[in-house]
């Protein structure tokens, strides 16, 4: 992957700091076409991005702010939202204004083009890649897969345990892992995430019948309450008066049934609490998946993903 990390990963890297030391090193970066990264200080009235390079400020013209801006496929909000955040860029020109101030001309679009050509275009279904969450919608999480190139994880692909909104699982700015699921009709990468969070057996092995453990209420039905124990494991508890979706709970584990992929629970208590979600635990942290089976081998129902 080399230089094509999600924005925010290069700021403190040795090579990046070297090229942002002076005019001479910036010219060196221009000659070799290095992808650099620095903080966007402001967005001008004409939607140019002004980037703080440390020893001077560079300018990214509006049409160079992102792939698709020039063609009208990307709205200007994509530029406004970069203010006070890291941006990737390639140095196009190092010159001075009328007052003699150094004003390098930069292109984020070119950095993204290089990322697509040399990295994104080579990804295949099943590849495990790093990503950074950029914003959340009801239908899914948008992530940066390299130099600000966007991709989407739909809400049903985030985890096996169902959630009402991606914010139940992710936070904006969070660094995550994802799996390439395929490409949409425009050739853009689409992702999945649940395959990295462990199989039914891997998650169930963290618990024992007779234990009382923490959980989150994910669904309240007439016949019972679904309580999430981990992002890829939920159990069904007996009906409990007054419980609401999103509440935290303490639950007693009655039984664990691998052949039925069921965990039977009893709610001891359910309550509102400002607890933040636990950090995600990845059972797979890299490489490539040809397939992934969630179900135990002796389970009556098979849940699997084939890439």
N, C-alpha and C positions, 0 to 999 in steps of 0.2 A: 504493500500500500504506500510506503514511502511518505511523500509529502501530503497525501490526500486524506488527512484525518478530519473529523468534524471540527468546525471552528471552535477555538478555545483551547486546543491541544498543543499549539505550536508556540504560544506567547513566550514561554519561559525556556524553550529549547535552545541549546547552545548555538546552533547554526542560525536560528532566527535572530537571537541577540547580537550575533556577530555582524550580520548584514545590516542591522539597524543602528550601527555605531556612528556612521559618518557618511558624508557625501560619497567618499571613495568606495566604501564597502557597499553602499546602495547601488552605485554604478556597476560594481562587480556582480551584484544580484541581477541587475538588468541584463547584463551580457550573458549570464548563464541561464536566465529564465527561471530563477528560483521562485517557488511559492512561499510567500512570507505572510506574517500575520501581525496585526496591531489593533489597538482599540479605536473604534469610530467615535470621534469626539462630538461631531454634530452633523446634521443634515441641513443643507442650505435651503433657501426659499425655492431654488430651482432644482432641488432634490439631488444635488451633488453630495457625496459623502466626504467629509473631511476627517482624515485619519491621523492620529497622533503617533508619529514615528519616534518620538523621544527627542531627537536633536532638531527636528523640524516637523511640519505638517504636510501631508500629501493629499491629493485630491483624486477622488474617483468620480468621474462625470456620471450623470444619471444613467445614461445608456450602457455604461460599463459596470453598473452596480450589481447586476445579476443576470444570469441567463434568462432570456424571455422578456426583459424590460423593453428592449428596443423594438421587439415585434408586437408588444402589447399583450403578451400572454401572462405577464406578471405585473401586478399592480404596485403602485408606488409605496403602499403600506409595507411592502417587503423591504424597502430601503429605510423608511422611517423607523422601523422596528430594530434596525441594527445599531442605532445610536447608543453609545456607552457599552457596546458589546464588541468582542473580537471580530474582525473581518479578515478573510484571506484575500491575497492580491498578488499580481505580478507587476513589477515595475516596468512601465512603458517608456517613460522619458524622465530625465532629470534635468530641470531647467530652473531659471530664476524669473521672478516677475519684474515689473518696471522699477520697483524699489530695490531690487537686488536680492530679495528674499528667495531662498531655495523653496521651490514648490514642485515636488515630484508628481508626475502624472501616473496614476495607478489604475489597474483594471481587475476588479473582482470577477467579472465575466470571463476573462481569459483564464483565471485560475480554475474556475468551474469547468470551462471547456477542457482544460488539461486533465482535470479529475475525471470527467466523463470518458474522455478518450483513453486514458491510461489505466483507469481503475474500474469505474462503474460499468463500462462496456464489457469488461472481462468477467464480471460476476455471473455466476450460474446458480440456478435454484438449489438450495441446500447449503450455500456458503454462509458461514457464521461471521458476522461483521460487527464492528463497534458503531455506535450511533449516539447522538445527543438529542434529547427531547427539546423541541423548539416551541411548540404550542399544542394545546389540547382542544379538541372539539367533541361534541356528543358522540360522533361516529368513529372517532379514532384519535391516534396520536401522530402528529407530524414530527419527523426527526430529520436531523442533518446527518447524511452518511459520508460527507467529505466536502470540505471547502464551501459549505452552505448549500450543497445540492440536496433538495428535499426528497423525502420518501414518506410513505404512510403505513402505519400499522393499524388496521381496522380493529374496532373494539372487541370483536369476537375472536381475534387472533392474539390478544394480549395475554390471556391466561385461560386455563380450563375452568377455574372458578369464575362465574359470571359476575360482572361488575356493572354498575349503573352509569358510570362515567370513567373515562381514562384517568381522571385525577385520583380515583380510588387506588390506582396502581403506580402511576408515574407523577413526577414533578417536573415542571419546566426547568431546563438546565441540567437535568440528571443524565449522567452517562450510563448507557445501557448496552446490552448486546442484542442482536436480532438475527433472524435467518432470512435469506433471500427466498421469497415465495415464488416470484415470477416477475413479469412485466405487464404493464397495462397496454392499451391500444396505441398509446403514444410512445411506447418504449421505455417508460419510466419504471424504475424498480419499485415493487411492492414487497412488503415484509411481513413476517410473522414472528412471534415471540414466545408463545406458550411452550414450544418444544424444548426450550432451554431450561424450563423450570421443574423438570423432573417428571418421571412416570408416576402412575398411581402407587406402585410398590415402593418406589424411592421415597415418596412423601409419607406414605402410611407407616414406613419403618421408623419414622421419627416419633411415633406415638404407641402407647400400650393401653389395652383395655384396663379399666379401673383408674386411669389417671383423670384428673380434672385439669383442663388446659384452657388457654385463651383462644378466642375466636372472634369473628366479625359476622354479624347477621347480614346475609346477602339477599334472602328472599323469604317472605312470610306467606305461606299457603294455608288453606283450610285444613290440610292433613298434616302439617308440620312446618318446621322452620329450618331452612338451609343455612348452615353456619360454616363459614370458611375457616379452615385450620391453617392452610398455607395457600398461596396463590394457585396451586394446581391440585388442591384437595379440599373438598367440602363434605360435610356429613349432614344427615337429616336428624333433627331433634324433634321430640314430641311437641305438640302445640303448647305455647307459653303465653299467658295473658299479658297484653300490653306491649309486647315486643315489637320493635320497628326496624325496618331495613336501615342498615348503616350503623346500628348500635354495636357496641362491644359486648362480649358475653364471656362468662366462664361456663364451661360445659364439661359434663362428666361423660367419659367414653364407655358406653355399654358394651359394644362389640365391634370388631373389625372383620369384615367378610370379603376377602380378596376375590373369590369366585363371582361375587355379585358386585364387586367394586363399591361396596357400601360401608359406611361407618355410622353406627347408630349412637345417637347422643341424647343426653338430658341436659337442658339448660338449668344451671344453678342460679344464675342471675344475668340480667341484661341491663345495660346502662349506657348513657351518653358519656363520652370521654374525648378529650382533645388529643388522643394518642396519634402520633404520626405512623404511617405504615412502616413496617420493618423493612430494612434494606433487602433487596431481592437476592435470593440465593440461586446461583446458576449451577446446574448439574453438568452442563456442557458449556465450555468457555472458549471454544474456537474450533477451527477445522471445517469439515464439510459433512453434511448429513445426506445420505441417499434416502433414508426413511426413518421414521420414529414411531414407536408403538407405545401408547399410553397404557393400554390394558395389560393386566397380568396375563401370562400364558394360559392359565386355566380359566380365565374369565369367560362368561357366556356372551358378552358383547365385546366387539373389537373396535377400538378407537385408535386410528393411526394416521400418520401423514406420510405420503409418498411424494418426494420431490422430483 
